[in-house]
Amino acid sequence: MLPSPAHRPRARLGPLLAALLGLVVGLLPALTGPTAAASAAAEPRAHTSAAGTFRNPLNSGPDPFMTHWKGNYYLTTTQGGSIRMWRSPSLGTLAAADPVTVWTDTDPSRNRSIWAPEFYRFGDRWYLYYTADDGVDDHHRLYVLESERDDPTGPYRFKAKLAPPNHADDFAIDAGILQLGGRLYLAYSGINQYQHNGINIAPMSNPYTVSGDAVAINAAGGCPEVREGPEFLYRSGRVWMTYSTCDTGKPDYQVWMISMPLDADPLVPGNWRQHQGAVFSRADDRGVFGPGHHAFFTSPDGTEDWIVYHAKTTSVNTYTNRTTRAQKFTWRADGSPDFGRPLAMGATQDLPSGDPGSGNYWINDDGRSSGPGRVAYTGAWNSGTGCATQCFWSDDHWSDRAGATATFSFTGTRIVLLSVKDTGNGYAGISIDGGPEQRVDFHHSIRVGEAVQYVSPRLANGSHTLRIRVTGEHNSQSGASFVSVDRAEVYTN
């Protein structure tokens, strides 16, 4: 979907892979957030080891929100027509988890363009906040669901529309819940005197009721058009609000931050102190563009703080190619979060502390592998390092010769193929263990790297093959019939 030329600097929809990839500490005794990235007390926590590594992406959708609860990670991303959730005991297997559809809606006023779901636990129920419209972009409003039992995956029932009295029928997106001093506040992006998509905060009397007018926050951002996706951290006596700025289609989409003392009133704009400059932004040398629309979660043992966000592998202004990624962050001596720089797609990271491990491994296009895997080619293939930061290990193979094949041999239960999509790419026939071929289009209207091309069905644990056959055919928009091979991610449980 294209943004409204009048005042929509962001669109969130696009083709997503349904099979793949897929907070706050409650300061109130009766209100418990899902999992906090940092507590106000910052007490020492026992560290346990993690078993293994993982690589991004975690999901092929944008606008992620994630928490760890009772032995599982739970992730949502923007899916457009419904709300889906991915659940996995390890971060390393989240990308191969099957989605659970937790909400669809037949009400025509709110069943289109469903964006940016977030879910929080208050008492023994979960509340899922999201944005939706009736097919008209400027009709986006905020809504909340309530779970019927103590389970993030629901089932859910519709609870309420969230609308501050002074913005009763105004554009509103990206709900985030602030918890301070025994009270809840709705932070969101909507119309105010500073932006069409500006940061507003309103009081709440309970998780599903806005109880007063919203106030506007004049937050800086490097770009004039957007302030969105507010999220919160609590540490060293302060609450830190992070938010995304610039049009999300731009490579300069980035994260900025304001903060205030924990005992201050968040409805007084002057209590918020602006931190100068972006705190998380593009890393051209790592092939990361437009990192933002993020959330926070803690490692399973509570000793590490993590950011989950979306970013792109292309510097082109586009709303496609936004994928979900995660990485650990730390804290500065002054108590502020230090998010560092976004890591390259495919960078190998240690799993969060206390994560039980995934056993997954990679196979590179040149035959290198971190596990029992290899790749063999027949026919004419080119290879080189021209794709640089867009590819795993900065290299890939490509061919447009009909009948050329690349065969990955692996041991595990599932395999995912990632490689470059490009304007001159065509169709491949992909098969598992010599079975029927699936026709897969490697073309894209712009060049993007490390894109998910194929996700296998679940397999019996054991030895398998994935064969990619160049067909020599392409769709009517493509200029050629190339097929690219970069990396395979293998899952073993």
C-alpha positions as CSV (number, residue, x, y, z in Angstrom):
1,M,0.0,0.0,0.0
2,L,1.3,3.4,-0.9
3,P,1.3,6.3,1.6
4,S,-1.3,9.0,1.3
5,P,0.4,11.9,-0.5
6,A,-1.3,14.4,1.7
7,H,0.2,13.4,5.0
8,R,1.2,9.7,5.2
9,P,4.9,9.4,5.4
10,R,4.7,5.7,6.1
11,A,3.1,2.6,4.9
12,R,3.4,-0.8,6.5
13,L,2.0,-3.3,4.1
14,G,3.7,-5.5,1.6
15,P,4.2,-9.2,0.8
16,L,5.1,-11.1,3.9
17,L,6.0,-14.8,4.5
18,A,3.4,-16.2,6.8
19,A,5.4,-19.2,7.7
20,L,8.6,-17.3,8.6
21,L,9.6,-14.8,9.9
22,G,7.7,-14.0,13.1
23,L,7.5,-4.6,28.4
24,V,8.0,-3.0,30.7
25,V,8.4,-4.0,34.4
26,G,5.2,-3.2,36.2
27,L,5.9,-0.6,38.8
28,L,2.4,-1.4,40.2
29,P,1.8,-4.4,42.3
30,A,-1.5,-5.1,40.5
31,L,-0.2,-4.3,37.0
32,T,2.6,-6.4,35.6
33,G,4.1,-5.7,32.2
34,P,5.3,-8.6,30.0
35,T,9.1,-8.6,30.5
36,A,11.1,-5.5,31.2
37,A,14.3,-4.6,29.5
38,A,15.4,-2.9,32.6
39,S,14.0,-2.5,36.1
40,A,14.0,0.7,38.1
41,A,15.8,-1.1,40.9
42,A,18.4,-2.7,38.7
43,E,19.2,-5.5,41.2
44,P,22.0,-8.0,40.6
45,R,20.8,-11.0,38.6
46,A,22.3,-14.4,38.3
47,H,23.8,-15.1,34.9
48,T,23.3,-18.4,33.1
49,S,24.9,-19.5,29.9
50,A,23.2,-19.7,26.5
51,A,23.6,-22.7,24.3
52,G,24.6,-21.7,20.8
53,T,24.2,-18.8,18.3
54,F,21.6,-17.3,16.0
55,R,21.4,-15.1,13.0
56,N,18.9,-12.5,11.9
57,P,16.2,-12.2,10.5
58,L,13.8,-13.4,13.1
59,N,10.8,-12.7,10.9
60,S,10.0,-11.2,7.5
61,G,7.5,-8.7,8.9
62,P,8.1,-5.1,10.2
63,D,7.1,-3.3,13.4
64,P,8.1,-6.1,15.8
65,F,7.1,-6.5,19.5
66,M,8.4,-9.3,21.6
67,T,8.6,-10.6,25.2
68,H,9.8,-13.7,26.9
69,W,7.3,-15.4,29.3
70,K,7.2,-18.8,31.0
71,G,9.8,-20.4,28.8
72,N,8.9,-19.0,25.4
73,Y,9.6,-15.9,23.3
74,Y,6.4,-14.4,21.8
75,L,6.7,-12.1,18.7
76,T,4.2,-10.1,16.7
77,T,4.8,-8.1,13.5
78,T,2.6,-6.2,11.1
79,Q,0.8,-8.6,8.9
80,G,-1.9,-6.3,7.4
81,G,-5.1,-8.3,7.5
82,S,-4.8,-10.1,10.9
83,I,-2.7,-10.3,14.0
84,R,-0.3,-13.2,14.1
85,M,2.0,-14.4,16.9
86,W,5.1,-16.6,16.7
87,R,6.2,-18.6,19.8
88,S,9.4,-20.4,20.4
89,P,11.5,-21.6,23.4
90,S,14.7,-20.3,21.7
91,L,15.4,-17.1,19.8
92,G,17.3,-19.3,17.4
93,T,14.2,-21.2,16.3
94,L,11.8,-18.3,16.3
95,A,12.3,-17.7,12.5
96,A,11.1,-21.3,11.8
97,A,8.1,-21.2,14.2
98,D,4.7,-21.5,12.7
99,P,2.4,-18.5,13.2
100,V,-0.7,-18.5,15.3
101,T,-3.5,-16.2,14.1
102,V,-4.7,-14.5,17.3
103,W,-7.1,-12.0,15.8
104,T,-9.2,-11.3,12.7
105,D,-12.1,-8.8,12.6
106,T,-15.3,-8.7,10.5
107,D,-16.1,-5.1,11.6
108,P,-15.5,-3.1,8.4
109,S,-14.5,0.0,10.3
110,R,-11.4,-1.7,11.7
111,N,-10.5,-4.8,9.7
112,R,-8.0,-3.4,7.2
113,S,-4.4,-2.3,7.4
114,I,-3.8,-3.8,10.9
115,W,-0.5,-2.5,12.1
116,A,2.0,-2.6,15.0
117,P,0.4,-5.0,17.5
118,E,1.8,-4.9,21.1
119,F,0.8,-7.1,24.0
120,Y,1.1,-6.5,27.8
121,R,0.1,-8.6,30.8
122,F,-1.9,-6.8,33.5
123,G,-3.2,-9.1,36.3
124,D,-3.9,-12.5,34.8
125,R,-5.0,-11.2,31.4
126,W,-3.1,-10.0,28.3
127,Y,-4.0,-6.8,26.5
128,L,-3.2,-6.5,22.8
129,Y,-3.0,-3.0,21.4
130,Y,-3.0,-2.4,17.6
131,T,-3.9,0.0,14.8
132,A,-6.5,-0.6,12.1
133,D,-8.7,1.3,9.6
134,D,-11.5,0.8,7.1
135,G,-9.4,0.9,4.0
136,V,-8.8,4.7,4.3
137,D,-5.3,5.3,5.6
138,D,-6.2,8.5,7.5
139,H,-9.0,6.5,9.4
140,H,-6.4,4.6,11.4
141,R,-7.4,4.4,15.0
142,L,-6.2,2.6,18.1
143,Y,-7.9,-0.5,19.6
144,V,-7.3,-3.0,22.4
145,L,-8.2,-6.7,22.9
146,E,-8.4,-8.6,26.1
147,S,-7.4,-12.3,26.4
148,E,-9.8,-14.8,27.8
149,R,-7.1,-16.6,29.7
150,D,-3.6,-16.0,30.9
151,D,-1.9,-16.7,27.6
152,P,-0.3,-14.3,25.1
153,T,-1.8,-16.2,22.2
154,G,-5.3,-15.7,23.5
155,P,-8.0,-16.3,22.5
156,Y,-8.8,-12.6,22.5
157,R,-12.1,-10.6,22.5
158,F,-12.5,-7.0,21.4
159,K,-12.4,-4.7,24.4
160,A,-12.3,-1.0,23.3
161,K,-11.4,1.8,21.0
162,L,-8.7,4.0,22.6
163,A,-9.3,7.7,21.9
164,P,-8.4,10.7,24.1
165,P,-11.3,13.2,24.3
166,N,-9.3,15.9,22.6
167,H,-8.5,13.6,19.7
168,A,-11.8,11.6,19.7
169,D,-11.8,11.0,15.9
170,D,-8.2,11.8,14.8
171,F,-5.6,9.7,13.1
172,A,-3.7,7.5,15.6
173,I,-1.2,4.7,15.4
174,D,1.5,2.8,17.4
175,A,0.3,2.4,20.9
176,G,2.9,2.0,23.6
177,I,2.0,1.6,27.3
178,L,3.9,3.7,30.0
179,Q,3.7,2.5,33.6
180,L,4.6,5.0,36.3
181,G,3.8,5.5,40.0
182,G,0.8,3.1,40.0
183,R,-0.7,4.5,36.8
184,L,-0.9,3.7,33.2
185,Y,-0.5,6.0,30.2
186,L,-1.2,5.6,26.5
187,A,1.7,6.9,24.3
188,Y,1.0,6.9,20.6
189,S,1.7,8.6,17.3
190,G,-1.0,10.9,16.0
191,I,-2.0,14.4,15.1
192,N,-0.7,17.2,17.2
193,Q,0.7,20.7,16.6
194,Y,4.1,19.4,15.7
195,Q,3.5,16.5,13.3
196,H,0.7,14.6,11.7
197,N,2.5,11.6,13.2
198,G,3.7,13.2,16.5
199,I,4.1,11.8,20.0
200,N,1.1,12.1,22.3
201,I,0.6,10.8,25.9
202,A,-2.8,10.4,27.6
203,P,-3.8,9.0,31.0
204,M,-5.6,5.7,31.4
205,S,-7.8,4.5,34.3
206,N,-7.3,0.9,33.4
207,P,-5.6,-1.1,30.5
208,Y,-8.6,-0.4,28.2
209,T,-9.8,3.1,29.1
210,V,-8.3,6.5,28.2
211,S,-9.4,8.8,31.0
212,G,-8.2,12.2,29.9
213,D,-6.9,14.4,27.1
214,A,-3.6,13.7,25.4
215,V,-0.7,16.1,25.6
216,A,1.7,16.6,22.7
217,I,5.5,16.1,23.1
218,N,7.7,18.2,20.9
219,A,10.3,15.5,20.3
220,A,13.3,16.1,18.0
221,G,14.2,13.7,15.3
222,G,16.5,14.8,12.5
223,C,13.6,14.6,10.0
224,P,10.5,16.8,10.2
225,E,7.8,14.3,9.2
226,V,7.4,11.5,11.8
227,R,7.6,10.6,15.5
228,E,6.2,7.2,16.1
229,G,6.5,3.8,17.9
230,P,7.2,5.0,21.5
231,E,8.7,2.4,23.8
232,F,9.9,2.7,27.4
233,L,12.8,1.6,29.6
234,Y,13.2,2.2,33.3
235,R,16.6,2.6,35.0
236,S,18.7,4.8,37.3
237,G,15.7,6.7,38.5
238,R,14.6,7.7,35.0
239,V,12.1,6.6,32.4
240,W,13.6,6.6,28.9
241,M,11.2,7.0,25.9
242,T,12.6,5.9,22.6
243,Y,10.8,6.5,19.4
244,S,11.4,6.3,15.6
245,T,11.7,9.3,13.3
246,C,11.7,10.0,9.6
247,D,9.6,8.2,7.0
248,T,10.0,4.4,7.5
249,G,10.6,4.0,3.7
250,K,13.7,6.1,4.0
251,P,17.1,4.6,4.7
252,D,17.4,7.3,7.4
253,Y,14.6,5.9,9.5
254,Q,16.2,5.9,13.0
255,V,15.6,5.9,16.8
256,W,15.8,9.0,19.1
257,M,15.2,9.3,22.8
258,I,13.9,11.6,25.6
259,S,13.8,10.9,29.4
260,M,12.5,12.2,32.7
261,P,12.7,11.3,36.4
262,L,10.5,8.4,37.5
263,D,8.6,10.6,39.9
264,A,7.8,13.3,37.4
265,D,4.5,13.8,35.7
266,P,4.6,12.5,32.1
267,L,1.7,14.7,31.1
268,V,3.8,17.8,31.6
269,P,5.8,18.1,28.4
270,G,8.5,20.2,30.1
271,N,9.4,17.3,32.3
272,W,10.8,15.4,29.3
273,R,14.5,16.0,28.5
274,Q,15.6,15.6,24.9
275,H,18.8,13.6,24.2
276,Q,20.5,15.0,21.2
277,G,21.1,12.9,18.1
278,A,19.9,9.5,17.0
279,V,20.6,6.6,19.4
280,F,20.2,3.9,16.7
281,S,20.6,4.5,13.0
282,R,21.8,3.3,9.6
283,A,25.1,1.5,9.3
284,D,26.0,1.6,5.6
285,D,29.2,-0.4,6.1
286,R,27.1,-3.2,7.5
287,G,24.3,-3.0,4.9
288,V,21.7,-1.9,7.4
289,F,19.3,0.9,6.5
290,G,16.3,2.3,8.3
291,P,16.6,0.6,11.7
292,G,13.6,1.4,13.9
293,H,10.1,0.7,15.1
294,H,11.5,-1.4,17.9
295,A,10.7,-2.9,21.3
296,F,12.6,-4.3,24.2
297,F,12.9,-7.7,26.0
298,T,15.1,-9.4,28.5
299,S,17.0,-12.7,28.2
300,P,15.3,-15.7,29.8
301,D,17.4,-15.4,32.9
302,G,16.8,-11.6,33.2
303,T,20.5,-10.7,33.0
304,E,20.6,-9.2,29.5
305,D,18.7,-6.4,27.7
306,W,17.8,-6.8,24.1
307,I,16.3,-4.6,21.3
308,V,14.1,-6.1,18.6
309,Y,13.6,-3.9,15.5
310,H,13.0,-3.8,11.8
311,A,15.6,-2.7,9.2
312,K,16.4,-3.1,5.4
313,T,19.3,-4.3,3.3
314,T,18.8,-1.6,0.7
315,S,19.3,2.2,0.7
316,V,16.5,2.6,-1.7
317,N,13.4,4.5,-0.4
318,T,11.0,1.6,-0.1
319,Y,8.4,0.2,2.3
320,T,9.3,-3.4,1.3
321,N,12.3,-5.4,2.6
322,R,11.7,-4.5,6.3
323,T,12.6,-7.6,8.4
324,T,12.7,-8.2,12.1
325,R,16.1,-8.4,13.8
326,A,17.3,-8.5,17.4
327,Q,20.6,-7.7,19.3
328,K,21.8,-7.2,22.8
329,F,22.4,-3.7,24.2
330,T,24.1,-2.3,27.3
331,W,24.0,0.7,29.6
332,R,26.2,3.8,30.0
333,A,27.6,5.0,33.3
334,D,25.0,7.8,33.4
335,G,22.2,5.2,33.3
336,S,21.2,5.8,29.7
337,P,20.8,2.8,27.3
338,D,23.6,2.2,24.8
339,F,22.2,0.5,21.7
340,G,25.5,0.5,19.8
341,R,25.2,0.1,16.0
342,P,22.9,-2.3,14.2
343,L,24.6,-5.5,13.2
344,A,24.8,-6.8,9.6
345,M,22.0,-9.2,8.6
346,G,23.3,-12.7,9.2
347,A,25.9,-11.7,11.7
348,T,26.4,-14.6,14.1
349,Q,25.4,-13.7,17.7
350,D,25.3,-15.6,21.0
351,L,21.8,-16.5,22.0
352,P,20.4,-14.6,25.0
353,S,21.6,-15.7,28.4
354,G,19.5,-18.6,29.7
355,D,18.3,-19.5,26.2
356,P,18.1,-23.3,26.0
357,G,19.7,-23.3,22.6
358,S,18.5,-24.1,19.1
359,G,21.1,-26.2,17.4
360,N,20.6,-24.4,14.1
361,Y,23.5,-23.7,11.8
362,W,24.4,-22.0,8.5
363,I,25.7,-23.2,5.1
364,N,27.4,-20.6,3.0
365,D,27.2,-20.6,-0.8
366,D,30.9,-21.4,-1.0
367,G,30.5,-24.6,0.9
368,R,31.6,-23.4,4.4
369,S,29.2,-24.5,7.1
370,S,28.9,-24.3,10.9
371,G,27.3,-27.7,11.0
372,P,26.8,-30.9,9.0
373,G,26.0,-29.3,5.7
374,R,27.4,-28.6,2.2
375,V,26.4,-27.4,-1.2
376,A,27.3,-28.7,-4.7
377,Y,26.7,-27.1,-8.1
378,T,26.0,-28.4,-11.6
379,G,26.1,-26.4,-14.8
380,A,27.4,-22.8,-15.2
381,W,27.5,-20.6,-12.1
382,N,29.2,-17.3,-11.4
383,S,30.5,-16.4,-8.0
384,G,32.1,-13.4,-6.4
385,T,32.0,-10.7,-3.7
386,G,30.1,-8.0,-5.6
387,C,27.1,-8.1,-3.2
388,A,29.4,-7.2,-0.3
389,T,27.5,-6.3,2.8
390,Q,24.2,-7.4,1.3
391,C,25.3,-11.0,1.5
392,F,26.4,-13.5,4.2
393,W,30.2,-13.7,4.2
394,S,30.1,-11.0,1.4
395,D,29.8,-13.5,-1.4
396,D,27.2,-15.4,-3.4
397,H,26.6,-17.6,-6.5
398,W,24.3,-16.8,-9.4
399,S,23.3,-18.3,-12.7
400,D,20.8,-17.7,-15.5
401,R,21.5,-21.0,-17.3
402,A,18.5,-23.3,-17.6
403,G,19.1,-26.6,-15.9
404,A,21.9,-25.4,-13.6
405,T,21.4,-26.6,-10.0
406,A,22.6,-25.9,-6.5
407,T,22.0,-28.7,-4.0
408,F,22.3,-28.2,-0.2
409,S,22.8,-31.4,1.8
410,F,21.9,-30.9,5.5
411,T,20.9,-32.7,8.6
412,G,18.0,-31.3,10.5
413,T,14.2,-30.6,10.4
414,R,13.8,-27.5,8.3
415,I,15.9,-25.3,5.9
416,V,15.5,-21.7,4.9
417,L,17.1,-20.2,1.8
418,L,18.3,-16.6,1.8
419,S,19.8,-14.7,-1.1
420,V,19.6,-11.6,-3.2
421,K,16.4,-10.5,-4.9
422,D,17.0,-8.3,-8.0
423,T,15.5,-6.7,-11.0
424,G,17.1,-9.2,-13.3
425,N,16.2,-12.4,-11.4
426,G,13.9,-15.1,-12.5
427,Y,12.2,-18.3,-11.5
428,A,13.8,-21.3,-9.7
429,G,12.3,-24.8,-9.2
430,I,13.0,-25.8,-5.6
431,S,12.5,-29.4,-4.3
432,I,13.2,-31.3,-1.1
433,D,14.7,-34.8,-1.2
434,G,13.9,-35.2,-4.9
435,G,10.2,-34.5,-4.5
436,P,7.9,-32.2,-6.5
437,E,9.3,-28.8,-7.4
438,Q,7.9,-25.5,-6.1
439,R,8.2,-22.5,-8.5
440,V,9.9,-19.6,-6.6
441,D,10.3,-16.1,-8.1
442,F,13.7,-14.5,-7.1
443,H,12.7,-11.2,-8.8
444,H,12.2,-7.9,-6.9
445,S,11.5,-4.4,-8.2
446,I,14.6,-3.2,-6.4
447,R,17.8,-5.0,-5.5
448,V,17.7,-6.3,-1.9
449,G,20.1,-8.7,-0.1
450,E,19.7,-11.5,2.3
451,A,16.0,-11.9,1.5
452,V,14.1,-15.1,2.4
453,Q,13.4,-16.9,-0.8
454,Y,12.1,-20.3,0.4
455,V,11.1,-22.0,3.7
456,S,10.9,-25.8,3.6
457,P,8.1,-27.8,5.3
458,R,8.9,-29.4,8.6
459,L,10.9,-32.6,8.0
460,A,11.7,-35.7,10.0
461,N,15.0,-35.2,11.8
462,G,17.7,-36.6,9.6
463,S,19.6,-36.1,6.3
464,H,17.9,-34.2,3.5
465,T,18.6,-32.3,0.3
466,L,17.4,-28.9,-1.0
467,R,17.8,-28.5,-4.7
468,I,17.5,-25.2,-6.6
469,R,17.1,-25.5,-10.3
470,V,17.5,-22.5,-12.6
471,T,14.5,-22.5,-15.0
472,G,15.8,-19.8,-17.4
473,E,12.4,-18.1,-17.1
474,H,11.3,-14.9,-15.6
475,N,8.2,-12.8,-15.0
476,S,7.2,-9.9,-17.3
477,Q,8.7,-7.2,-15.0
478,S,12.1,-8.8,-14.8
479,G,15.0,-8.1,-17.2
480,A,16.6,-11.5,-17.0
481,S,16.4,-15.0,-15.4
482,F,19.2,-15.1,-12.8
483,V,18.9,-17.1,-9.6
484,S,21.0,-16.2,-6.6
485,V,22.3,-18.5,-3.9
486,D,23.8,-17.1,-0.7
487,R,23.1,-18.9,2.6
488,A,20.9,-21.6,4.0
489,E,19.8,-21.6,7.6
490,V,19.2,-25.2,9.0
491,Y,17.1,-26.0,12.0
492,T,17.6,-29.1,14.0
493,N,14.6,-29.2,16.4
